[in-house]
């Protein structure tokens, strides 16, 4: 019996008390990796409503799922999508490893979807693209990522304009400041009800800050970097967990696409599937620290699946 099988019942019972919603996050790289801003996505043959640049993660996802404005003839699973993304990235010279993290032990061999099957609930989205116009480290593709993803979720997944919030530093949309980003995340969490689907996309800089509360095994919090980070600071994974993840209600399916550096665990979710895995199932991240979830000190399970540091 494997690690996941031995402890999943106990873990899920405790996890559901804190993580009520079904949360999935696709990230373009691991915590230790940097992502890329692709200067020309022509090789990806992407829909291109606003320019040639784009983030590597967003570009590869759309290459796999929305090539030439068309969906694949055969339905793809989460495993197939992530592994296809890894192939596309490798073919153009990137070593990033896409991964999926989740709040629950989802079936990654099920069809890729952004809403529950058969659900007629409301679909809401928050799309954030930050080019850091005029600042050091300016990007050129994050606005394009948002426009491309917006077209995709509306065309393929039935999201409606009135339920999509867009934040971009383009002078036309709401500015992606720290305050505005957190407010948008808070609102989508508050508004989403049982049966609804939520989608959040972030394309911009990601970073790492020294951990302040001892819940990170590597000693660093992963962060999103708002346009006003110099004055207002970065958005830590702790903030995202408390404002976006924890408040999501049972029966809500939240999918996040994080196209930024160091994004592998930026939502602090306990289950993980890597695109380079030899196994086609999601597993509990054995290095995950459960302090934030359950108030335990250190890991709740050791390598043999035995409770070790429960209070």
C-alpha angles and dihedrals in degrees: 000000000000130000093259094048094051097054107021096098095052093041096048092050091055095038094054090059090064105022103047098161128071101250125184127176128192112199128187096224146002124273091262094049133081123225126222139240104217111219093203123019095185090112088060090054091222132170102266114196098158114018147320102279129087145150116276094233096048092043094052094045090053091044089057098040107025108025111169090353091299133111120230117274090234123050113251128216125224089258092052093047095050094043091047088051090053091052093049091049091049092049091059095043104264122133096197115133113216115214142182122223124185144182092229136033095266124183102256090190090064120100116286107255141162095207139034115276111262094005119142094190125127118281115216131180140190114199120188126186122173122184093170089228111213094003133110110273093029115183127210105199111048096089089051090051091057094048092048094047091046091055091047098051092045096046099040107023103034100244112160128223094238091059097048121093115198124195118186136150092233099111091249106070133049108292115253097234121155090256094048095046093051091044091053092049091047092050096050089049092049095045099046115096137184108302095022126118125218129193127192125186125186124185116176143071121333125194149172130245128185109272115255103192106038098248097118119085092206093046095246137100116220114231147195114223115221122205091257096046093128091066103023104031134233128302110249126212086245089062093048092049094051097041104034111017108036096046095051108114129235112272094033119118112209120187121186129191112198113191102181142093121284091013103137096106102014091128095044097231120167103221123070142185120184122204090230094053119127089213124073098214136080117252138194109265100245090203093054116124112220099196093104094047103044109008092250122145110241126336118348093210131040125211092280094053094253121140107253116165106023117145 
